[in-house]
Amino acid sequence: MDFSSEPGPKMAACIRGSAPASSISYHESGCHLYVASEADSVLRIYDCVKGGTSQMIKLQREGIRTVEATHHKRCVLFSPGLKNGPKKNNAYYLSVYDNKILREFEGHQSVVTSISMSPVDDSFLSSSADGTVRLWDLGKSGNSVCELKLPQNVEGPPLAAFDSTGLVFGVTAKMAGDEGNHINLFDARNYSAGPFSEMQVKRQDIEAKLRSSGSTPERAYALSRSEWTSIDFNKSGKQILIGTNGGVALTVDGYEGSLMHSFQMEGGADSSPLPMAACFTSDDKSILCGNHDGTVSCYQADSGLLARKLRGHVDRVNCLASNPKFAQIATSCTNTAVWVW
């Protein structure tokens, strides 16, 4: 996906929505895009081959906040909306063919903050504001396979995600005393042995990186304290992308844990209380970041330099995703745009 050469990607279609998207996810085949909207409890399904919205599902009872594609073309995982009843701490397996919940996964004591499907089997990870990370088997309702042990000196909700091979998954958690964040890597086949790599990203290092990128000392200090809200591996596993709720994203060396680049949200307020949308493209060459003014900044992953800005949205870009099979990306505010070369 080349963003530097002309003419660049063009907006091929637009999925109309009635409320801002809260999560989007491509199916591994690249044929379907799932768009969740927490505000109106709606899941929209876009056909990436034929074009257009193929289905809209209302989940008024459970609500929907996060959606994650599974290996099955007609089934997804989702976490409920934050205001939807006593079961808002669960995760659900939904058949979009007939709008039926096939399985319910109970165990967390607070809202689910992230869901990550294994790319190789039917296991998935969930993290929660209760401070736990759980591993589940998609084929079995009820209790989780295990609850992972986190470092002793942590506070706040963790995050968890599989890498592209499914052999490794990463767990992040905030260090006590606002010193920074842990990134622990686990062998998915031997997770009970604990992490095989324990990395720390210090707050002072984030602040220094932001100052070297041109931020004022006051702004760099404020952004360095932003809560981490997402973790994503690139396809090779050499880089880890961190999104935050302060309008900044970071790339971390996947082997050493050292900071590589920082990216700041543009076109609006100095900081944002909402998570910054950021993702790798499926070819590992670029990083996409959503902005307040409806633009999408496209950076070179290796150098961190801006290659292009995409324009077309009328409001803040909340969600981003890269098609795993085709030269296509999706960007969402209230409407979701699909871009092709």
Secondary structure, 3 states (H helix, E strand, C coil): CCCCCCCCCEEEEEECCCCCCCEEEECCCCCEEEEEECCCCEEEEEECCCCCEEEEEECCCCCCCEEEECCCCCEEEEECCCCCCCCCCCEEEEECCCCEEEEEECCCCCCEEEEEECCCCCEEEEEECCCCEEEEECCCCECCCEEECCCCCEEEEEEEEECCCCCEEEEEEEEHHHCEEEEEEEECCCHHHCCCEEEEEEHHHHHHHHHHCCCCHHHHHHHHCCCEEEEEECCCCCEEEEEECCCEEEEEECCCCCEEEEEECCCCCCCCCCCCCEEECCCCCEEEEECCCCCEEEEECCCCCEEEEECCCCCCCCEEEECCCCCEEEEECCCEEEEEC
